[in-house]
Protein backbone atom coordinates (compact mmCIF):
# COMPACT_ATOMS: atom_id res chain seq x y z
CA UNK A 1 0.00 0.00 0.00
CA UNK A 2 1.42 3.36 -1.05
CA UNK A 3 0.95 6.30 1.21
CA UNK A 4 0.37 9.56 -0.64
CA UNK A 5 0.53 12.97 0.85
CA UNK A 6 -2.26 15.26 -0.27
CA UNK A 7 -0.96 17.91 -2.59
CA UNK A 8 -1.28 21.46 -1.45
CA UNK A 9 -0.29 24.56 -3.31
CA UNK A 10 2.95 26.00 -1.99
CA UNK A 11 2.83 29.67 -1.21
CA UNK A 12 5.42 31.27 -3.55
CA UNK A 13 6.42 33.62 -0.73
CA UNK A 14 7.64 30.56 1.17
CA UNK A 15 9.73 29.03 -1.60
CA UNK A 16 13.47 29.06 -1.02
CA UNK A 17 14.23 30.43 -4.48
CA UNK A 18 12.08 33.50 -3.74
CA UNK A 19 13.88 34.42 -0.52
CA UNK A 20 16.43 37.20 -0.22
CA UNK A 21 17.90 35.75 2.97
CA UNK A 22 19.10 32.47 1.48
CA UNK A 23 21.32 33.75 -1.36
CA UNK A 24 22.80 36.35 1.02
CA UNK A 25 23.45 33.69 3.66
CA UNK A 26 24.93 31.22 1.16
CA UNK A 27 27.02 33.91 -0.54
CA UNK A 28 28.37 35.11 2.81
CA UNK A 29 29.45 31.57 3.66
CA UNK A 30 31.05 31.05 0.24
CA UNK A 31 32.94 34.35 0.33
CA UNK A 32 34.18 33.61 3.84
CA UNK A 33 35.29 30.19 2.58
CA UNK A 34 37.15 31.85 -0.32
CA UNK A 35 39.03 34.02 2.18
CA UNK A 36 40.04 31.09 4.42
CA UNK A 37 43.11 29.79 2.55
CA UNK A 38 44.37 33.34 1.99
CA UNK A 39 43.90 34.24 5.66
CA UNK A 40 45.50 31.00 6.84
CA UNK A 41 48.76 32.26 5.35
CA UNK A 42 48.45 35.25 7.70
CA UNK A 43 47.34 33.08 10.65
CA UNK A 44 44.05 35.01 10.81
CA UNK A 45 40.40 34.02 10.95
CA UNK A 46 37.89 35.99 8.92
CA UNK A 47 36.52 37.92 11.95
CA UNK A 48 40.10 38.73 13.02
CA UNK A 49 40.77 40.05 9.51
CA UNK A 50 37.75 42.35 9.80
CA UNK A 51 39.12 43.71 13.10
CA UNK A 52 42.47 44.37 11.44
CA UNK A 53 40.84 46.17 8.52
CA UNK A 54 39.38 48.64 11.00
CA UNK A 55 42.56 48.94 13.06
CA UNK A 56 44.73 49.51 9.98
CA UNK A 57 42.34 52.31 9.07
CA UNK A 58 41.95 53.90 12.52
CA UNK A 59 45.02 52.72 14.51
CA UNK A 60 42.98 52.62 17.74
CA UNK A 61 39.34 51.90 18.50
CA UNK A 62 37.40 50.97 21.59
CA UNK A 63 35.83 47.52 21.82
CA UNK A 64 32.45 49.25 21.58
CA UNK A 65 33.46 51.06 18.39
CA UNK A 66 34.73 47.80 16.87
CA UNK A 67 31.49 46.06 17.83
CA UNK A 68 29.36 48.84 16.39
CA UNK A 69 31.24 48.87 13.09
CA UNK A 70 31.34 45.06 12.76
CA UNK A 71 27.85 44.47 14.17
CA UNK A 72 29.34 42.17 16.84
CA UNK A 73 28.78 42.16 20.59
CA UNK A 74 31.58 42.36 23.13
CA UNK A 75 31.02 38.72 24.10
CA UNK A 76 32.05 37.73 20.58
CA UNK A 77 34.84 40.28 20.26
CA UNK A 78 36.55 39.81 23.64
CA UNK A 79 37.88 36.25 23.10
CA UNK A 80 38.93 37.15 19.54
CA UNK A 81 40.82 40.22 20.80
CA UNK A 82 42.46 38.23 23.61
CA UNK A 83 43.86 35.80 21.01
CA UNK A 84 45.25 38.69 18.96
CA UNK A 85 46.80 40.15 22.10
CA UNK A 86 48.42 36.78 22.93
CA UNK A 87 50.04 36.85 19.47
CA UNK A 88 51.42 40.32 20.30
CA UNK A 89 49.55 41.90 17.40
CA UNK A 90 47.35 44.27 19.40
CA UNK A 91 47.18 45.97 22.78
CA UNK A 92 44.16 46.16 25.05
CA UNK A 93 44.14 48.89 27.66
CA UNK A 94 41.57 50.66 29.78
CA UNK A 95 40.65 54.15 28.67
CA UNK A 96 41.98 56.51 31.39
CA UNK A 97 38.96 58.78 30.80
CA UNK A 98 36.47 55.91 31.22
CA UNK A 99 37.63 52.75 33.01
CA UNK A 100 34.69 50.79 31.55
CA UNK A 101 36.01 51.32 28.03
CA UNK A 102 38.82 49.21 26.54
CA UNK A 103 40.97 50.68 23.76
CA UNK A 104 42.40 48.34 21.14
CA UNK A 105 45.59 49.44 19.41
CA UNK A 106 48.04 47.99 16.92
CA UNK A 107 51.46 46.69 17.87
CA UNK A 108 54.24 46.70 15.23
CA UNK A 109 53.66 43.02 14.36
CA UNK A 110 49.95 43.71 13.81
CA UNK A 111 50.75 46.73 11.68
CA UNK A 112 53.19 44.61 9.64
CA UNK A 113 50.37 42.22 8.71
CA UNK A 114 48.89 44.98 6.58
CA UNK A 115 51.64 44.71 3.96
CA UNK A 116 51.08 40.94 3.74
CA UNK A 117 47.28 41.38 3.46
CA UNK A 118 47.35 43.94 0.64
CA UNK A 119 46.84 41.36 -2.10
CA UNK A 120 43.75 39.76 -0.50
CA UNK A 121 41.10 42.12 -1.93
CA UNK A 122 42.48 41.69 -5.47
CA UNK A 123 42.62 37.90 -5.06
CA UNK A 124 39.01 37.78 -3.87
CA UNK A 125 37.88 40.17 -6.62
CA UNK A 126 39.53 37.87 -9.20
CA UNK A 127 37.63 34.88 -7.78
CA UNK A 128 34.34 36.77 -8.13
CA UNK A 129 34.97 37.26 -11.85
CA UNK A 130 32.58 40.19 -12.20
CA UNK A 131 32.94 43.60 -13.82
CA UNK A 132 34.13 46.39 -11.51
CA UNK A 133 30.92 48.39 -12.05
CA UNK A 134 28.75 45.40 -11.05
CA UNK A 135 30.92 44.81 -7.98
CA UNK A 136 30.61 48.43 -6.88
CA UNK A 137 26.84 48.49 -7.51
CA UNK A 138 26.36 45.30 -5.48
CA UNK A 139 28.52 46.62 -2.63
CA UNK A 140 26.48 49.85 -2.60
CA UNK A 141 23.19 47.92 -2.52
CA UNK A 142 24.43 45.72 0.33
CA UNK A 143 25.57 48.74 2.36
CA UNK A 144 22.19 50.36 1.78
CA UNK A 145 20.40 47.24 3.04
CA UNK A 146 22.68 47.04 6.07
CA UNK A 147 21.97 50.67 6.90
CA UNK A 148 18.22 50.22 6.52
CA UNK A 149 18.17 47.15 8.77
CA UNK A 150 20.54 48.45 11.45
N, C-alpha and C positions, 0 to 999 in steps of 0.2 A: 504494500500500500504506500503510495507516494503522498507525502504531506506537502500541500501547496500553501503558500502564504498569499492571502488576498492582496491583489495589487491596489496600491493607492497612488494617487498622483503626488509626485514630490514637488514641494514648493520650490520654485527656482531660486528664491532668496536663501534657501538652505542647502543649495548645491555647492560643493567645494570649489568648483571652477568659477563660481560667481562671487567668491569672497575676495576681499582686498587683503584680509589678514594672512591668508595662507601663502600667497606668493611673496609677501614681505617677510614673513617668518622663514620660509624656505630659502629665500635669497640671502637673508641675514646669516643663516647657518652656512650656506655655501660660500659666501664671501669670507666669513670668519675662517672656514676650512681652507680657503685659498691662501689666507695670510699665515696659517700655522707653520708650514715648512720654512717660510721666509723669516718668521719671528723666532723659530727654534734656533736659527743661526745666531740670533742676538740674545738667546736665553730669556726671551720675554713671552708672556702670554698675551692674548689679544687685549684684555682689559688693562694690563700693565702698559702696553703700547699706547693705548688711548690716554693714560695718565701722562706718559712721557710726551706725547704730542702737545698737551696743555702746558707742561712744565717747560718744554723747549721754547714755547711761545711766550710764557709769562715769567719764567725763572722761579717764582714763588707763588703759591696759592694756599689758602686754607683748605682743610679737609672739606669744609662746607662748600667752598667755591668749586672744588673738584667735583663733589657730589652733585651740585646744581648743574654744572656744565655737562656732566656725563650721565645725568639722570640716575645716579646710584646713591644708595643710602650709606651712612657711615659704617654700618655693620658689614657691608660688602667691601667698602674701601679699606677699612682699618687693617684686616689681615693681609690684603694685597700690599698696602704701604709698608707694613712691618717686614714683609719678605724683601721688598726693594731696599729697605733700610739695612737689613742683614747683609745684602750684597754690596753695601757701601755705595749705592747709586743715588740715594736721597737722604736728606735729613728730615727729622720730625722734631719740632720744638714748640713749646707753648708760646703763644703770643703774649709778650709782656704787658700789653694793653688790656688783654682779656684772657685770663688763665683757662677759660673753657675752650678757647680756640687753639687749634694746632696748625702750625704753618709748615708746609712741605716745601723743601727747597732742593735744588740739584747739587750734587757733589760732582767733582771733576769727572769721575768715571761715568756718571749718569749723563753728563753733558757730552762726553765723548761718544756715547751711543748714537747721538744724532747723526754724526758723519756716516756711521755704518748703516743707518736706517734710511738715508736719503734716496736710495734706489727703490724702496718698497712701493711708494705710490705709482711709479712708472711701471713696475713689474705687475702690479695688480691691474692697472689700466690696460696693459697689454693683454692680460688674461680675459678682460671683459670684451675686448674686440668690438668696441662700438665707437662711432664718430664722436669727436670731442664735443660738438654741439649737443648731441643727444645725452652724453654724460652730464654736461653742465645743466641741461634742462631737467633731467631726472633728479640730480642733486638738489636743485632749487625746489622742485615739487616736494621732495622728501623733507627738506627743511621747513617748507610751508606747512606740511601736515604735522610735523613735530611741534611747531609753534602753536598751531591751532589746538592740538590735543593737550599741550602742557598746561 
